[in-house]
Amino acid sequence: MSESNVRITLRQQQDYQFQVDFGEGIPPLLADEPAPLGSGQGPSPVQLLAAAVGNCLSDSLLFALRKFKQTPEPLHCTVDAEIGRNEQKRLRVLKMTAALHLGVPASSLEHLDRVLDQFEAYCTVTQSVGQGISIEMQVFDSTGKRLK
């Protein structure tokens, strides 16, 4: 990603529902808090944060593998966010666990060890969020073998 500023605009629709406008050419997204605060009509802020972490990790892994002309598709990723209370008894995201899954067996990819050692460091979002929230990252191949 290039060095630049990113601006999004949120407009309240009703109660805790906000339309998230990402700019020209990108469809808006409806975000909402789950019940009982909101009505759960869209992803919550925590879900959006988890999606950003998982998307960035997936992009970084794919980019790193493609630099070596490897084809790991189709990738998929799950992110679990642990919500709990901090010392002041306020709800916080305490930890995130991201599990990335390659679409092929590890044995079919060249330079995989090198990629696995480096790709996470290039993930802008995860490296930024990880300064305040513990993020555990796991990588599996299509056979279910844990690689990292």
C-alpha positions in Angstrom: 0.0 0.0 0.0 1.3 3.5 -0.8 1.8 6.2 1.7 -1.3 8.3 1.8 -4.2 9.4 3.9 -7.5 7.5 4.0 -10.8 9.2 4.8 -14.1 7.6 5.3 -17.3 9.3 6.3 -19.9 7.8 8.7 -23.5 9.1 8.6 -26.0 8.1 11.3 -29.1 6.4 9.7 -30.9 5.7 13.0 -29.9 4.8 16.5 -26.6 3.0 16.3 -26.7 2.4 12.5 -24.2 4.3 10.4 -23.7 4.3 6.7 -20.0 4.1 6.0 -18.9 5.9 2.9 -15.5 4.8 1.6 -15.4 7.3 -1.3 -16.2 7.3 -5.0 -16.6 4.0 -6.7 -16.9 1.9 -3.5 -20.4 0.9 -2.3 -21.3 2.2 1.1 -21.6 -0.2 4.0 -24.2 -0.2 6.8 -22.6 -0.7 10.3 -24.6 -1.4 13.4 -24.2 -2.5 17.0 -25.7 -5.9 17.9 -28.8 -6.0 20.2 -29.7 -4.8 22.7 -27.9 -1.5 21.8 -28.5 -1.7 18.0 -30.4 -4.0 15.8 -27.5 -5.9 14.2 -28.4 -4.8 10.6 -24.7 -4.6 9.7 -21.3 -5.5 11.0 -20.3 -4.1 14.4 -17.2 -2.0 14.9 -15.5 -5.1 16.4 -16.4 -7.1 13.4 -15.1 -4.4 11.1 -11.8 -4.4 13.1 -11.5 -8.1 12.9 -12.2 -8.0 9.1 -9.5 -5.4 8.6 -7.0 -7.5 10.4 -7.9 -10.7 8.5 -8.1 -8.9 5.2 -4.7 -7.3 5.6 -3.0 -10.5 6.7 -4.6 -12.4 3.7 -3.5 -9.7 1.3 0.0 -9.7 2.7 0.3 -13.5 2.5 -1.1 -13.6 -1.1 1.2 -10.7 -2.2 4.3 -12.4 -0.7 3.5 -15.7 -2.4 2.8 -14.1 -5.7 6.2 -12.3 -5.6 7.6 -15.8 -6.0 5.0 -16.6 -8.7 3.2 -19.1 -6.5 -0.6 -19.8 -6.7 -2.0 -20.4 -3.2 -5.6 -19.8 -4.1 -8.3 -20.0 -2.9 -7.3 -18.5 0.5 -9.6 -18.0 3.4 -9.2 -16.6 6.8 -11.1 -16.6 10.1 -10.5 -14.1 12.9 -11.8 -14.6 16.4 -11.9 -11.5 18.6 -12.0 -12.0 22.4 -14.1 -9.4 24.1 -13.7 -8.9 27.8 -13.4 -6.3 30.6 -10.2 -4.3 31.3 -9.0 -3.2 34.7 -11.6 -0.4 34.6 -14.3 -2.9 33.8 -14.8 -1.5 30.3 -15.4 -3.8 27.4 -12.4 -4.1 25.2 -11.0 -6.3 22.4 -8.5 -8.3 24.5 -7.1 -10.6 21.9 -7.5 -11.6 18.3 -6.6 -14.9 16.7 -6.3 -15.1 12.9 -6.2 -18.4 11.1 -5.2 -18.2 7.4 -5.8 -21.2 5.2 -4.0 -21.8 1.9 -6.0 -23.3 -0.9 -3.3 -25.8 -1.8 -1.0 -28.2 0.0 2.2 -26.6 1.4 4.3 -29.1 -0.7 3.1 -27.4 -3.9 4.5 -24.0 -2.9 8.1 -22.9 -3.3 9.8 -20.5 -0.9 7.0 -21.0 1.6 9.3 -20.9 4.7 10.7 -17.6 3.6 7.2 -16.1 3.0 5.9 -17.4 6.3 8.8 -15.7 8.1 8.3 -12.3 6.5 4.8 -11.6 5.3 3.2 -10.6 8.6 5.7 -7.7 9.0 4.3 -6.1 5.9 0.7 -6.1 7.1 -0.1 -2.4 7.8 -3.3 -2.9 9.7 -2.2 -5.9 11.8 1.1 -4.4 12.7 -0.7 -1.2 13.8 -3.5 -2.9 15.7 -1.1 -5.3 17.2 0.6 -2.5 19.1 -2.5 -2.3 21.4 -4.2 -5.7 21.0 -2.5 -9.1 21.2 -2.8 -10.8 17.8 -2.0 -14.5 17.3 -1.6 -15.6 13.8 -1.8 -19.2 12.4 -1.3 -20.5 8.9 -2.6 -23.8 7.6 -2.4 -25.5 4.2 -5.3 -27.1 2.4 -4.7 -30.5 4.1 -5.1 -28.8 7.5 -1.4 -29.0 8.4 -0.4 -26.0 10.6 2.6 -24.2 9.0 2.9 -21.3 11.5 
